[in-house]
Amino acid sequence: MLLMFEDQHKEHLSFLEKVSPDVVKEFCRISMGFIRKGTNTKIFQGAAQKLNVDVDTVQHGVEGLMYLLTESSKLMLNEIDFQDSIMTLGFEEDTRQTLLEIYLQNRREIRTILSEMTMDLPHYHNLEWRFDVKLASRSLRRQTTPTILFKLQTDDSGVKDTTVLQTDPVNLLHLTKVLDEALQEMKSPYCRRIVRNIK
């Protein structure tokens, strides 16, 4: 599998074609630091002064490297796929080797960092339901009012939460229709690609 770059990412990374492999290593070190601890704009200013370039150019270069390293790590690209992916960017052999070394050294750590950043949302644990029908009351002798009661239990990091819901059959049919459409949408190639890249 190859990593595909949008024109914007290619433009951001094109700055690295003009610098030496030592500067690329330094940019990679900065990118890894940002992946670990978050960004620091002071570093952009210092690097821009040393290289006599615009601060935005340095920032885009580092952000492009962060994108390259994180996306490659998400997809767990092997050596050949990573090299083929960056070959389209027009880097020289030394720069490609430097990027490959940095990627191979850090990909497991990047995956660990990305997995720690994922949201842990509540998920389904159990569902109990009951169908009630009110047939009559003192004021109305002939009426039919169906209601459906749900007791939904969710699990959020080991903590169980219970929610009681009540609806009528019409709303329940509408709800199941909307959920079914969402499930069908999840089976589309576009959604599968997004889910695969998130993992």
C-alpha positions as a Markdown table, in Angstrom:
| # | Residue | x | y | z |
|---|---|---|---|---|
| 1 | Met | 0.0 | 0.0 | 0.0 |
| 2 | Leu | 1.3 | 3.4 | -0.9 |
| 3 | Leu | 0.8 | 6.7 | 0.9 |
| 4 | Met | -1.0 | 9.2 | -1.3 |
| 5 | Phe | -0.2 | 12.9 | -0.9 |
| 6 | Glu | -2.4 | 15.8 | -1.7 |
| 7 | Asp | -0.9 | 18.7 | -3.6 |
| 8 | Gln | -0.7 | 20.8 | -0.3 |
| 9 | His | 1.4 | 18.1 | 1.4 |
| 10 | Lys | 3.7 | 17.8 | -1.6 |
| 11 | Glu | 4.1 | 21.6 | -1.6 |
| 12 | His | 4.9 | 21.6 | 2.2 |
| 13 | Leu | 7.5 | 18.8 | 1.8 |
| 14 | Ser | 9.1 | 20.3 | -1.4 |
| 15 | Phe | 11.2 | 22.6 | 0.9 |
| 16 | Leu | 13.1 | 19.6 | 2.0 |
| 17 | Glu | 14.4 | 19.0 | -1.5 |
| 18 | Lys | 16.5 | 22.2 | -1.3 |
| 19 | Val | 18.2 | 21.4 | 2.1 |
| 20 | Ser | 21.0 | 19.0 | 3.1 |
| 21 | Pro | 20.3 | 15.6 | 4.7 |
| 22 | Asp | 21.6 | 17.0 | 8.0 |
| 23 | Val | 18.9 | 19.7 | 8.0 |
| 24 | Val | 16.3 | 17.0 | 7.1 |
| 25 | Lys | 17.5 | 15.0 | 10.1 |
| 26 | Glu | 17.0 | 18.0 | 12.3 |
| 27 | Phe | 13.6 | 18.6 | 10.9 |
| 28 | Cys | 12.7 | 15.0 | 11.6 |
| 29 | Arg | 14.0 | 15.4 | 15.2 |
| 30 | Ile | 11.8 | 18.4 | 15.6 |
| 31 | Ser | 8.8 | 16.6 | 14.1 |
| 32 | Met | 9.3 | 13.7 | 16.5 |
| 33 | Gly | 9.5 | 16.1 | 19.4 |
| 34 | Phe | 6.2 | 17.7 | 18.3 |
| 35 | Ile | 4.5 | 14.3 | 17.9 |
| 36 | Arg | 5.6 | 13.4 | 21.4 |
| 37 | Lys | 5.0 | 16.7 | 23.2 |
| 38 | Gly | 3.0 | 19.1 | 20.9 |
| 39 | Thr | 4.2 | 22.0 | 18.8 |
| 40 | Asn | 6.4 | 24.9 | 20.0 |
| 41 | Thr | 6.4 | 28.0 | 17.7 |
| 42 | Lys | 9.7 | 29.3 | 19.1 |
| 43 | Ile | 11.5 | 26.4 | 17.4 |
| 44 | Phe | 10.1 | 27.5 | 14.0 |
| 45 | Gln | 11.5 | 31.0 | 14.5 |
| 46 | Gly | 15.0 | 29.7 | 15.4 |
| 47 | Ala | 15.1 | 27.3 | 12.5 |
| 48 | Ala | 13.9 | 29.9 | 10.1 |
| 49 | Gln | 16.6 | 32.4 | 11.2 |
| 50 | Lys | 19.3 | 29.7 | 10.8 |
| 51 | Leu | 18.2 | 28.8 | 7.3 |
| 52 | Asn | 17.3 | 32.3 | 6.2 |
| 53 | Val | 13.8 | 31.3 | 5.2 |
| 54 | Asp | 10.3 | 32.3 | 6.1 |
| 55 | Val | 8.8 | 30.9 | 9.4 |
| 56 | Asp | 5.8 | 29.6 | 7.5 |
| 57 | Thr | 8.1 | 27.6 | 5.2 |
| 58 | Val | 9.8 | 25.9 | 8.2 |
| 59 | Gln | 6.4 | 25.3 | 9.9 |
| 60 | His | 4.9 | 23.7 | 6.8 |
| 61 | Gly | 8.0 | 21.6 | 6.3 |
| 62 | Val | 7.8 | 20.2 | 9.9 |
| 63 | Glu | 4.0 | 19.7 | 9.7 |
| 64 | Gly | 4.5 | 17.9 | 6.3 |
| 65 | Leu | 7.1 | 15.6 | 8.0 |
| 66 | Met | 4.7 | 15.0 | 10.9 |
| 67 | Tyr | 2.0 | 14.0 | 8.4 |
| 68 | Leu | 4.3 | 11.7 | 6.6 |
| 69 | Leu | 5.5 | 9.9 | 9.7 |
| 70 | Thr | 2.1 | 9.6 | 11.4 |
| 71 | Glu | 0.2 | 8.5 | 8.3 |
| 72 | Ser | 2.9 | 6.0 | 7.4 |
| 73 | Ser | 2.9 | 4.6 | 11.0 |
| 74 | Lys | -0.9 | 4.4 | 10.9 |
| 75 | Leu | -0.8 | 2.3 | 7.8 |
| 76 | Met | 2.3 | 0.3 | 9.1 |
| 77 | Leu | 4.0 | 0.7 | 5.7 |
| 78 | Asn | 7.0 | -1.6 | 5.2 |
| 79 | Glu | 10.3 | -0.4 | 3.9 |
| 80 | Ile | 9.5 | -0.8 | 0.2 |
| 81 | Asp | 6.1 | 0.9 | 0.4 |
| 82 | Phe | 7.5 | 3.8 | 2.4 |
| 83 | Gln | 10.4 | 4.3 | -0.1 |
| 84 | Asp | 7.9 | 4.1 | -3.0 |
| 85 | Ser | 5.6 | 6.6 | -1.3 |
| 86 | Ile | 8.4 | 9.2 | -0.8 |
| 87 | Met | 9.9 | 8.6 | -4.2 |
| 88 | Thr | 7.0 | 10.5 | -5.8 |
| 89 | Leu | 8.1 | 13.6 | -3.8 |
| 90 | Gly | 11.4 | 13.9 | -5.8 |
| 91 | Phe | 13.8 | 13.7 | -2.9 |
| 92 | Glu | 17.5 | 12.7 | -3.5 |
| 93 | Glu | 18.7 | 9.3 | -2.4 |
| 94 | Asp | 20.4 | 10.6 | 0.8 |
| 95 | Thr | 17.2 | 12.4 | 1.9 |
| 96 | Arg | 15.1 | 9.3 | 1.2 |
| 97 | Gln | 17.5 | 7.1 | 3.2 |
| 98 | Thr | 17.4 | 9.6 | 6.1 |
| 99 | Leu | 13.6 | 9.6 | 6.1 |
| 100 | Leu | 13.5 | 5.8 | 5.9 |
| 101 | Glu | 15.8 | 5.5 | 8.9 |
| 102 | Ile | 13.8 | 7.9 | 11.0 |
| 103 | Tyr | 10.6 | 6.2 | 10.1 |
| 104 | Leu | 11.8 | 2.7 | 10.9 |
| 105 | Gln | 13.3 | 3.9 | 14.2 |
| 106 | Asn | 10.1 | 5.7 | 15.4 |
| 107 | Arg | 7.1 | 4.0 | 13.8 |
| 108 | Arg | 6.2 | 1.8 | 16.8 |
| 109 | Glu | 6.5 | 4.8 | 19.2 |
| 110 | Ile | 4.3 | 6.9 | 16.9 |
| 111 | Arg | 1.7 | 4.2 | 16.8 |
| 112 | Thr | 1.8 | 4.0 | 20.6 |
| 113 | Ile | 1.3 | 7.8 | 20.8 |
| 114 | Leu | -1.5 | 7.7 | 18.3 |
| 115 | Ser | -3.3 | 4.9 | 20.2 |
| 116 | Glu | -3.1 | 6.9 | 23.4 |
| 117 | Met | -4.7 | 9.9 | 21.7 |
| 118 | Thr | -7.8 | 7.9 | 20.6 |
| 119 | Met | -11.1 | 8.7 | 22.2 |
| 120 | Asp | -12.6 | 6.0 | 24.4 |
| 121 | Leu | -16.3 | 6.4 | 23.9 |
| 122 | Pro | -19.0 | 4.6 | 25.8 |
| 123 | His | -20.1 | 1.4 | 24.1 |
| 124 | Tyr | -23.1 | -1.0 | 24.2 |
| 125 | His | -23.2 | -3.5 | 27.0 |
| 126 | Asn | -26.9 | -4.6 | 27.3 |
| 127 | Leu | -30.4 | -3.7 | 26.2 |
| 128 | Glu | -33.7 | -4.7 | 27.8 |
| 129 | Trp | -37.0 | -3.7 | 26.4 |
| 130 | Arg | -40.7 | -3.8 | 27.2 |
| 131 | Phe | -43.8 | -3.2 | 25.0 |
| 132 | Asp | -46.7 | -1.5 | 26.9 |
| 133 | Val | -50.2 | -0.8 | 25.5 |
| 134 | Lys | -52.7 | 1.4 | 27.3 |
| 135 | Leu | -56.1 | 0.1 | 26.3 |
| 136 | Ala | -58.4 | 2.4 | 28.3 |
| 137 | Ser | -58.5 | 5.0 | 31.0 |
| 138 | Arg | -61.3 | 6.5 | 33.1 |
| 139 | Ser | -61.9 | 9.3 | 30.7 |
| 140 | Leu | -61.4 | 7.3 | 27.4 |
| 141 | Arg | -62.7 | 3.8 | 27.4 |
| 142 | Arg | -61.5 | 2.8 | 24.0 |
| 143 | Gln | -58.0 | 3.9 | 23.2 |
| 144 | Thr | -54.8 | 2.1 | 22.1 |
| 145 | Thr | -51.6 | 3.9 | 23.0 |
| 146 | Pro | -48.6 | 1.7 | 22.5 |
| 147 | Thr | -45.2 | 2.6 | 24.0 |
| 148 | Ile | -41.9 | 0.9 | 24.0 |
| 149 | Leu | -39.5 | 1.2 | 27.0 |
| 150 | Phe | -35.8 | 0.5 | 26.7 |
| 151 | Lys | -33.2 | 0.1 | 29.4 |
| 152 | Leu | -29.9 | 0.7 | 27.7 |
| 153 | Gln | -26.7 | -0.1 | 29.5 |
| 154 | Thr | -23.4 | 1.3 | 28.3 |
| 155 | Asp | -19.8 | 0.7 | 29.4 |
| 156 | Asp | -17.4 | 3.6 | 29.7 |
| 157 | Ser | -13.9 | 2.4 | 30.8 |
| 158 | Gly | -15.3 | -0.2 | 33.1 |
| 159 | Val | -18.1 | 2.1 | 34.5 |
| 160 | Lys | -21.6 | 0.9 | 33.6 |
| 161 | Asp | -24.2 | 3.6 | 32.9 |
| 162 | Thr | -28.0 | 2.9 | 32.6 |
| 163 | Thr | -30.3 | 5.0 | 30.5 |
| 164 | Val | -34.1 | 4.5 | 30.3 |
| 165 | Leu | -35.7 | 5.5 | 27.0 |
| 166 | Gln | -39.4 | 5.6 | 25.9 |
| 167 | Thr | -40.7 | 5.9 | 22.4 |
| 168 | Asp | -43.7 | 5.0 | 20.3 |
| 169 | Pro | -43.7 | 2.5 | 17.3 |
| 170 | Val | -43.6 | 5.2 | 14.6 |
| 171 | Asn | -40.5 | 6.9 | 16.1 |
| 172 | Leu | -38.9 | 3.5 | 16.6 |
| 173 | Leu | -39.4 | 2.6 | 13.0 |
| 174 | His | -37.9 | 5.9 | 11.9 |
| 175 | Leu | -34.9 | 5.4 | 14.3 |
| 176 | Thr | -34.2 | 1.9 | 12.9 |
| 177 | Lys | -34.5 | 3.2 | 9.4 |
| 178 | Val | -31.9 | 6.0 | 10.1 |
| 179 | Leu | -29.6 | 3.5 | 11.9 |
| 180 | Asp | -29.8 | 1.1 | 9.0 |
| 181 | Glu | -28.9 | 3.8 | 6.5 |
| 182 | Ala | -25.9 | 4.7 | 8.7 |
| 183 | Leu | -24.8 | 1.0 | 8.7 |
| 184 | Gln | -25.1 | 0.8 | 5.0 |
| 185 | Glu | -23.1 | 4.0 | 4.6 |
| 186 | Met | -20.3 | 2.4 | 6.8 |
| 187 | Lys | -20.0 | -0.4 | 4.2 |
| 188 | Ser | -19.2 | 2.1 | 1.4 |
| 189 | Pro | -15.6 | 2.1 | 0.1 |
| 190 | Tyr | -15.1 | 5.8 | 1.2 |
| 191 | Cys | -16.1 | 5.0 | 4.9 |
| 192 | Arg | -14.0 | 1.8 | 4.9 |
| 193 | Arg | -11.0 | 3.8 | 3.8 |
| 194 | Ile | -11.5 | 6.4 | 6.5 |
| 195 | Val | -12.0 | 3.7 | 9.2 |
| 196 | Arg | -8.9 | 1.8 | 8.0 |
| 197 | Asn | -6.8 | 5.0 | 8.3 |
| 198 | Ile | -8.1 | 5.8 | 11.7 |
| 199 | Lys | -6.9 | 2.5 | 13.1 |
